[in-house]
Amino acid sequence: MIVIGCDPGLSGGFTQLDDNEQIAWTTPIPTVEVKAGSSKRELIYPEVWKIISERVQFCEVVLGEKPVFIIEKVGAMPKDGAVQAFKFGSVTGALRMAMVATGCRVERYAPVQWKRALGLDSSKDAATVRACDFWPTCVNLFRRESKRAKTGYVNIDGVAESALIAYYGRRILLGIPMKEKRA
């Protein structure tokens, strides 16, 4: 079963796992900066549909099957302002629409479900650490060097969480027990 996990939002990402639960493909959600008057806004890149549809086509042609998309089931947070919640909902809706338009199955799991199953709290840093534990050869996908950060690196939590969402969804769909830490 081919699964592609998605952590929605402007700092989110996509990750495809192979049959051995190794990362086969990953990318951050593409965004573009748009100038609106004197301010700048970051928006989802309009061609996200192309990225999703090309990946589905690759899976069908090269791997012989359509992927199942696993997307985080999200909602507004109590501390979100109306504009922020609306923007986040628009991005999530656009991603879901693109997935559904490919004809692929789309499953949704709430953060509390997959994070609890993997022994995580709500911390994005903890999710990045767990992804680095699960896929130690892919640490460079989840972190990038930064001279300004105290740790020397910045977490790319959207990609890390998309990998964990794919892992969780694949195991749920196949009825495989969760492992908090892989061997």
C-alpha positions as a printed NumPy array, in Angstrom:
array([[  0.   ,   0.   ,   0.   ],
       [  1.343,   3.394,  -1.022],
       [  0.569,   6.164,   1.453],
       [  1.284,   9.859,   1.266],
       [  1.013,  11.723,   4.553],
       [  0.126,  15.399,   4.63 ],
       [  0.59 ,  17.916,   7.404],
       [ -1.587,  20.76 ,   6.094],
       [ -0.814,  24.422,   6.474],
       [  1.698,  26.837,   5.039],
       [  4.567,  25.188,   6.93 ],
       [  3.294,  21.655,   6.26 ],
       [  4.581,  18.935,   4.014],
       [  3.983,  15.708,   2.119],
       [  5.766,  12.386,   2.662],
       [  5.362,   9.098,   0.798],
       [  6.409,   5.873,   2.508],
       [  7.342,   2.685,   0.684],
       [  6.261,  -0.826,   1.689],
       [  9.118,  -0.983,   4.217],
       [  7.977,   2.284,   5.822],
       [ 10.998,   4.107,   4.465],
       [ 10.71 ,   7.577,   2.997],
       [ 10.321,   7.375,  -0.768],
       [  9.52 ,  11.036,  -1.434],
       [  8.932,  14.175,   0.565],
       [  8.463,  17.874,   0.002],
       [  7.366,  20.879,   2.018],
       [  4.065,  22.409,   0.943],
       [  5.039,  24.95 ,  -1.696],
       [  4.201,  28.546,  -0.886],
       [  4.563,  31.881,  -2.589],
       [  4.893,  35.335,  -1.07 ],
       [  2.336,  37.816,  -2.365],
       [  2.459,  41.552,  -1.878],
       [ -0.862,  43.042,  -0.782],
       [ -0.507,  46.785,  -0.563],
       [  2.316,  47.538,   1.847],
       [  2.252,  44.096,   3.464],
       [  3.36 ,  40.661,   2.305],
       [  1.388,  37.444,   2.742],
       [  2.436,  33.867,   2.288],
       [ -0.011,  31.738,   0.312],
       [ -0.13 ,  28.153,  -0.876],
       [  1.525,  27.878,  -4.265],
       [ -1.201,  27.725,  -6.931],
       [  0.41 ,  24.746,  -8.643],
       [  0.148,  22.456,  -5.593],
       [ -2.438,  20.578,  -7.683],
       [  0.288,  19.83 , -10.255],
       [  2.637,  18.46 ,  -7.586],
       [ -0.081,  16.201,  -6.156],
       [ -1.357,  14.988,  -9.521],
       [  2.169,  14.294, -10.824],
       [  2.947,  12.249,  -7.715],
       [ -0.265,  10.241,  -8.133],
       [  0.588,   9.65 , -11.795],
       [  4.09 ,   8.485, -10.816],
       [  2.622,   6.031,  -8.295],
       [  0.175,   4.665, -10.858],
       [  2.621,   4.355, -13.763],
       [  5.823,   3.353, -11.986],
       [  4.526,   1.605,  -8.858],
       [  1.289,   0.231, -10.305],
       [ -1.217,   1.629,  -7.816],
       [ -2.823,   4.825,  -6.617],
       [ -1.678,   6.136,  -3.26 ],
       [ -3.882,   6.663,  -0.248],
       [ -3.597,  10.177,   1.146],
       [ -3.472,  10.518,   4.92 ],
       [ -4.142,  14.111,   5.943],
       [ -4.253,  15.519,   9.43 ],
       [ -7.821,  16.306,  10.488],
       [ -7.454,  19.84 ,  11.739],
       [ -9.665,  22.633,  13.009],
       [ -9.335,  26.097,  14.45 ],
       [ -7.465,  26.399,  17.73 ],
       [ -8.883,  28.456,  20.619],
       [ -6.011,  30.959,  20.399],
       [ -6.324,  31.406,  16.609],
       [ -7.708,  34.675,  15.369],
       [-10.493,  34.644,  12.779],
       [ -8.186,  35.603,   9.901],
       [ -5.595,  32.98 ,  10.839],
       [ -8.249,  30.266,  11.195],
       [ -9.798,  31.206,   7.851],
       [ -6.412,  31.149,   6.082],
       [ -5.508,  27.786,   7.612],
       [ -8.896,  26.368,   6.647],
       [ -8.485,  27.624,   3.086],
       [ -5.089,  25.939,   2.727],
       [ -6.372,  22.679,   4.196],
       [ -9.438,  22.764,   1.944],
       [ -7.334,  23.391,  -1.159],
       [ -5.082,  20.448,  -0.331],
       [ -8.02 ,  18.106,   0.317],
       [ -9.692,  19.223,  -2.905],
       [ -6.552,  18.453,  -4.9  ],
       [ -6.278,  15.003,  -3.287],
       [ -9.928,  14.148,  -3.902],
       [ -9.718,  15.404,  -7.503],
       [ -7.075,  12.745,  -8.254],
       [ -9.595,  10.018,  -7.458],
       [ -7.44 ,   8.726,  -4.614],
       [ -8.732,   7.597,  -1.251],
       [ -8.287,  10.278,   1.426],
       [ -8.233,   9.401,   5.141],
       [ -8.176,  11.944,   7.955],
       [ -6.833,  11.509,  11.481],
       [ -6.876,  14.067,  14.279],
       [ -3.543,  15.135,  15.774],
       [ -4.557,  13.743,  19.153],
       [ -5.045,  10.294,  17.559],
       [ -1.738,   9.888,  15.788],
       [  0.359,  11.769,  18.338],
       [ -1.013,   9.747,  21.25 ],
       [ -0.43 ,   6.478,  19.358],
       [  3.21 ,   7.472,  18.791],
       [  3.735,   8.631,  22.366],
       [  3.925,  12.328,  21.508],
       [  2.524,  15.464,  23.069],
       [  1.453,  18.497,  21.033],
       [  5.043,  19.726,  20.605],
       [  6.235,  20.021,  17.031],
       [  9.82 ,  19.689,  18.265],
       [  8.97 ,  16.318,  19.846],
       [  7.492,  15.176,  16.531],
       [ 10.675,  16.202,  14.721],
       [ 12.817,  14.287,  17.239],
       [ 10.603,  11.206,  16.8  ],
       [ 10.854,  11.422,  13.015],
       [ 14.649,  11.643,  13.333],
       [ 14.546,   8.521,  15.558],
       [ 12.362,   6.625,  13.065],
       [ 14.362,   7.631,   9.984],
       [ 17.918,   8.449,  11.177],
       [ 19.285,   8.487,   7.619],
       [ 16.768,  11.221,   6.726],
       [ 17.549,  13.746,   9.468],
       [ 18.46 ,  16.304,   6.791],
       [ 14.821,  16.202,   5.62 ],
       [ 13.559,  17.217,   9.067],
       [ 16.215,  19.776,  10.057],
       [ 18.312,  22.369,   8.316],
       [ 21.361,  24.194,   9.514],
       [ 20.912,  27.686,  10.894],
       [ 23.646,  29.912,  12.234],
       [ 21.045,  32.017,  14.056],
       [ 19.473,  29.145,  16.004],
       [ 20.958,  28.297,  19.412],
       [ 20.974,  24.583,  18.517],
       [ 22.638,  25.171,  15.147],
       [ 19.601,  23.866,  13.256],
       [ 15.953,  24.669,  12.582],
       [ 13.296,  21.967,  12.576],
       [ 11.274,  21.432,   9.411],
       [  8.346,  20.181,  11.452],
       [  5.785,  20.052,   8.619],
       [  7.802,  17.444,   6.744],
       [  8.556,  15.527,   9.953],
       [  4.885,  15.467,  10.928],
       [  3.799,  14.43 ,   7.429],
       [  6.123,  11.419,   7.689],
       [  4.68 ,  10.45 ,  11.077],
       [  1.116,  10.936,   9.782],
       [  1.898,   8.624,   6.846],
       [  3.419,   6.051,   9.218],
       [  0.4  ,   6.177,  11.549],
       [ -2.163,   6.035,   8.733],
       [ -0.434,   3.137,   6.973],
       [ -0.338,   1.094,  10.165],
       [ -3.978,   1.849,  10.986],
       [ -5.163,   0.915,   7.486],
       [ -3.141,  -2.306,   7.441],
       [ -3.955,  -3.227,  11.055],
       [ -0.293,  -3.177,  12.133],
       [  0.397,  -2.281,  15.799],
       [  2.153,   1.008,  16.489],
       [  5.717,   1.175,  17.655],
       [  6.76 ,   4.191,  19.686],
       [ 10.323,   3.743,  18.496],
       [ 11.554,   1.762,  15.529],
       [ 14.459,  -0.644,  15.7  ]])
